[in-house]
């Protein structure tokens, strides 16, 4: 499942927040950074499950996408911690 949000936060701040959130906040379903680049971070977890957070700069801010099979609830929770743009701000931006 892919989930996304547009935020005011810069891309590097989103990726840093993801690394902090997923490593510290999920004791039941722990994940650990496996690979990263300037616009993504890949985590590996239970049963070799993959969780990917990707960022793309858009006119209104930063588009953040989370993709996973097992960690949907954790991705949704992480996205709520970001500073989201409203739909009107996304259209104006």
C-alpha positions, 0 to 999 in steps of 0.5 A, a space after each residue: 500500500 502507498 500512502 502520501 502527504 504533502 508537507 511544508 517540511 524540507 525533504 531532508 528534514 522528512 527523511 531525518 524524522 522518518 529515521 528517528 520515528 521508525 527506529 525509536 517508536 515501533 518496539 513491536 514491529 521494529 525496523 532498521 535503516 537498510 539503504 538511503 539516498 537523497 530522496 528516500 530511505 529504506 527500512 528492513 524489519 520483521 520477516 525481511 519486510 521492507 518499508 520505504 519513505 520517499 520524498 519529492 520536491 513539488 511546488 507547494 512543498 514536499 510530497 512524501 510517500 510511504 510504501 509497505 505491506 506490513 507496516 501500514 499503520 506505522 506509516 499512517 502514524 508517521 505521516 500524521 507527525 508531518 506538517 501537512 498542507 491543506 488541499 487549498 494550499 496544495 492548489 495555490 502552491 
